[in-house]
Amino acid sequence: MSKIPSLTLERNAVDTVPCVTHAKLFQHELLEEPSSASTAEQRRTLSGLTRMAEEICLNCPLMTNCLYAAVVRYDVAGYAAGTTERQRAAMRSKLGWRVTPENLDIFTGRTSGRQVEHDEVIRLRRVNPADSLETIAERLNCSVSTIKRHLRMERRGGTSGVTPRLKLVPPSKEQVITALHEVTGVLGQVRQLRVA
């Protein structure tokens, strides 16, 4: 099990976005797929990684724009804008907003011309819980993003039978920030969370 990467926050890296500067943290397998933390050690590591990523995000001058994009425009995987996938889904639910997942298979050339069957993705994951998402994607000849999308759909379908109502007008940045506060309670900790 990999330990929490040692990081020193670079305060003078004005030209670099903090999540890019700390890419190893934000692309860590546990932040990308928190449900894979099955042992106590992995859960402790995940907790430490999440705290570090949250500190970086909440102090980032781009936090508001990043949060808005991650909640309103794109179905972002993993940890982004100081939030987990589950928190962003809860925020969208509060806002009555839905984001259509992008089909990245077209751009990666990983598609075989057929749609990946949702039931097949779920069956492979259940039969082989220790397999990585990359392994499942290779078996189905699709991208990891497609596997993640199907797993998210399964989680949402299993926990919430309510489909959010679509709005014609996207929520404002103020509404997204309010939803962040309601879901995470994090607003009081944000130094520069402002609407630009």
HUPE-V108401 format. One record per backbone hydrogen bond with DSSP energy under -0.5 kcal/mol. CO is the residue of the C=O (numbers start at 1). NH is the residue of the N-H. E is the energy in kcal/mol with one decimal. If there is no record, write none. Layout:
co | nh | e
CO | NH | E
CO | NH | E
This chain:
co | nh | e
7 | 9 | -0.5
9 | 11 | -1.0
10 | 13 | -0.8
12 | 14 | -1.9
13 | 16 | -0.7
17 | 20 | -1.3
17 | 21 | -2.2
18 | 22 | -2.1
20 | 23 | -1.3
22 | 25 | -0.7
22 | 26 | -1.9
23 | 27 | -2.1
25 | 28 | -1.5
28 | 31 | -0.6
28 | 32 | -2.3
29 | 33 | -2.1
33 | 36 | -2.3
34 | 37 | -1.9
36 | 38 | -1.4
39 | 43 | -2.3
40 | 44 | -2.3
41 | 45 | -2.6
42 | 46 | -2.9
43 | 47 | -2.3
44 | 48 | -2.3
45 | 49 | -2.8
46 | 50 | -2.8
47 | 51 | -2.3
48 | 52 | -2.2
49 | 53 | -2.7
50 | 54 | -2.8
51 | 55 | -2.2
52 | 56 | -2.1
53 | 57 | -2.8
54 | 58 | -3.1
55 | 59 | -1.1
57 | 60 | -1.5
58 | 191 | -0.8
58 | 192 | -0.7
60 | 63 | -1.5
62 | 66 | -2.7
63 | 67 | -3.1
64 | 68 | -2.4
65 | 69 | -2.3
66 | 70 | -2.5
67 | 71 | -1.8
68 | 72 | -3.1
68 | 73 | -0.8
69 | 73 | -0.9
69 | 74 | -2.6
70 | 76 | -0.6
74 | 76 | -1.3
80 | 83 | -1.8
83 | 80 | -2.3
84 | 88 | -2.4
85 | 89 | -2.3
86 | 90 | -2.2
87 | 91 | -2.4
88 | 92 | -2.5
89 | 93 | -2.1
90 | 94 | -2.3
91 | 95 | -2.2
92 | 96 | -0.9
92 | 97 | -2.7
93 | 96 | -0.7
102 | 104 | -1.2
103 | 106 | -0.8
104 | 108 | -1.7
105 | 109 | -1.3
105 | 110 | -1.0
105 | 111 | -0.6
117 | 121 | -1.8
118 | 122 | -2.3
119 | 123 | -2.5
120 | 124 | -2.6
121 | 125 | -2.1
122 | 126 | -2.4
123 | 127 | -2.7
124 | 128 | -2.1
126 | 129 | -0.6
128 | 131 | -1.5
132 | 136 | -1.8
133 | 137 | -2.5
134 | 138 | -2.4
135 | 139 | -2.2
136 | 140 | -1.9
137 | 141 | -0.7
137 | 142 | -2.4
138 | 141 | -0.7
143 | 147 | -1.5
144 | 148 | -2.8
145 | 149 | -2.4
146 | 150 | -2.2
147 | 151 | -2.3
148 | 152 | -2.6
149 | 153 | -2.4
150 | 154 | -2.1
151 | 155 | -2.3
152 | 156 | -2.8
153 | 157 | -2.5
154 | 158 | -1.9
155 | 159 | -1.5
156 | 160 | -2.3
161 | 163 | -0.5
162 | 164 | -0.5
168 | 170 | -0.5
172 | 176 | -2.0
173 | 177 | -2.5
174 | 178 | -2.3
175 | 179 | -2.3
176 | 180 | -2.3
177 | 181 | -2.2
178 | 182 | -2.5
179 | 183 | -2.4
180 | 184 | -3.0
180 | 185 | -0.7
180 | 186 | -0.5
181 | 185 | -1.7
186 | 189 | -1.7
186 | 190 | -0.7
187 | 190 | -1.1
192 | 194 | -1.4
194 | 196 | -0.6
